[in-house]
Amino acid sequence: MTFENCICFQLGRLSRKITREYRDKISEFNLTHSQFFMLMAVFQFQGLLPSQLAEKTDSDRSTVTGLIDRLERDGWVERKPVLGDRRTLSIHLSSKAKENQEKFMDIFHEINGDFLNRFTKEEWKQLQGLLGKLE
């Protein structure tokens, strides 16, 4: 077996290719691939705590905290106190993020669709099952 046949190498190569596709499209927003996907998670799960976002995105809490810190610094998200517990802060979209949400969704659907359209519905269902099996 060669390293080219190694599943880690093949999945990593594919991941880098997909990351480059996103990076090219989101560069004008000064977002990294990781920041973009955290922002996409906030679009879907607005109002969650950072720990809940970590769980939803299968990420470490420290990684999510760093991403949220940078997104907040750059004006994409806001931390707001949770009603009844001012010490707890939930994550919300800023007006800047809301203004760009449609553009981000278009980028996501375009790139994700470009890769998914390479499969028939049956092939995609099969691949999802196989990836689940690897997990």
C-alpha positions as CSV (number, residue, x, y, z in Angstrom):
1,M,0.0,0.0,0.0
2,T,1.2,3.5,-0.8
3,F,0.4,6.7,0.9
4,E,-1.8,7.7,-2.1
5,N,-4.0,4.8,-1.2
6,C,-4.2,5.8,2.5
7,I,-7.7,6.9,3.4
8,C,-6.3,9.7,5.6
9,F,-4.3,11.1,2.7
10,Q,-7.2,10.9,0.2
11,L,-9.7,12.5,2.6
12,G,-7.2,15.2,3.6
13,R,-6.5,16.0,-0.1
14,L,-10.2,16.3,-0.8
15,S,-10.7,18.4,2.3
16,R,-7.9,20.8,1.1
17,K,-9.4,21.0,-2.4
18,I,-12.8,21.9,-0.9
19,T,-11.2,24.4,1.5
20,R,-9.4,26.1,-1.5
21,E,-12.8,26.4,-3.3
22,Y,-14.3,28.2,-0.3
23,R,-11.2,30.3,0.4
24,D,-11.4,31.7,-3.1
25,K,-15.0,32.7,-2.7
26,I,-14.8,34.1,0.8
27,S,-11.5,36.0,0.5
28,E,-13.3,39.3,-0.1
29,F,-14.9,39.0,3.3
30,N,-11.6,38.4,5.1
31,L,-12.9,35.1,6.6
32,T,-11.0,31.9,7.0
33,H,-12.6,28.6,6.0
34,S,-13.1,27.8,9.7
35,Q,-14.6,31.2,10.5
36,F,-17.0,30.9,7.5
37,F,-18.3,27.5,8.7
38,M,-18.7,28.8,12.3
39,L,-20.7,31.7,10.9
40,M,-22.8,29.2,8.9
41,A,-23.4,27.4,12.1
42,V,-24.5,30.6,13.8
43,F,-26.9,31.3,10.9
44,Q,-28.5,27.9,11.6
45,F,-28.3,27.9,15.4
46,Q,-28.4,31.6,16.4
47,G,-28.7,32.2,20.1
48,L,-26.8,29.2,21.3
49,L,-24.0,29.3,23.9
50,P,-20.4,28.7,22.6
51,S,-20.4,25.3,24.3
52,Q,-23.6,24.4,22.4
53,L,-22.1,25.5,19.1
54,A,-19.0,23.4,19.9
55,E,-21.3,20.4,20.4
56,K,-23.3,21.1,17.2
57,T,-20.1,21.5,15.1
58,D,-18.2,18.7,16.8
59,S,-15.5,21.1,17.7
60,D,-13.4,21.7,20.9
61,R,-14.8,24.5,23.1
62,S,-11.5,26.4,22.9
63,T,-11.5,26.2,19.1
64,V,-15.1,27.6,19.0
65,T,-14.2,30.3,21.5
66,G,-11.3,31.4,19.4
67,L,-13.4,31.5,16.2
68,I,-16.2,33.4,18.0
69,D,-13.6,35.9,19.4
70,R,-12.3,36.6,15.9
71,L,-15.8,36.8,14.4
72,E,-16.9,39.2,17.1
73,R,-13.7,41.3,16.7
74,D,-14.4,41.6,12.9
75,G,-18.1,42.5,13.5
76,W,-19.8,39.3,12.3
77,V,-21.3,38.1,15.6
78,E,-22.3,39.5,18.9
79,R,-22.3,38.0,22.4
80,K,-25.5,38.8,24.3
81,P,-26.4,38.0,27.9
82,V,-28.9,35.2,28.3
83,L,-32.1,36.3,30.0
84,G,-32.0,35.5,33.7
85,D,-28.2,34.9,33.7
86,R,-26.1,37.9,32.8
87,R,-22.9,35.8,33.2
88,T,-23.9,33.5,30.3
89,L,-23.5,34.9,26.8
90,S,-25.2,33.5,23.7
91,I,-24.0,34.1,20.1
92,H,-26.0,36.2,17.7
93,L,-25.5,37.5,14.2
94,S,-24.5,41.1,13.8
95,S,-26.2,43.4,11.3
96,K,-23.2,43.0,9.1
97,A,-23.7,39.2,9.0
98,K,-27.4,39.5,8.4
99,E,-26.7,41.9,5.5
100,N,-24.4,39.3,3.9
101,Q,-26.3,36.1,4.9
102,E,-27.8,35.6,1.4
103,K,-24.3,36.0,-0.2
104,F,-22.9,33.4,2.2
105,M,-25.7,31.0,1.6
106,D,-25.2,31.4,-2.1
107,I,-21.5,30.6,-1.8
108,F,-22.3,27.6,0.4
109,H,-24.9,26.2,-1.9
110,E,-22.8,26.8,-5.0
111,I,-19.7,25.0,-3.7
112,N,-21.5,22.3,-1.8
113,G,-23.7,21.8,-4.9
114,D,-20.7,21.6,-7.2
115,F,-19.4,18.7,-5.3
116,L,-22.7,17.0,-4.5
117,N,-23.8,17.2,-8.2
118,R,-21.1,14.8,-9.0
119,F,-23.1,12.0,-7.4
120,T,-26.5,10.5,-8.2
121,K,-28.9,10.6,-5.2
122,E,-28.2,7.0,-4.6
123,E,-24.4,7.5,-4.7
124,W,-24.7,10.4,-2.3
125,K,-26.8,8.3,0.1
126,Q,-24.3,5.5,-0.2
127,L,-21.4,7.9,0.5
128,Q,-23.1,9.3,3.6
129,G,-23.5,5.8,4.9
130,L,-19.9,4.9,4.2
131,L,-18.7,8.1,5.9
132,G,-20.9,7.3,8.9
133,K,-19.4,3.9,9.0
134,L,-15.9,5.4,9.1
135,E,-16.9,7.6,12.0
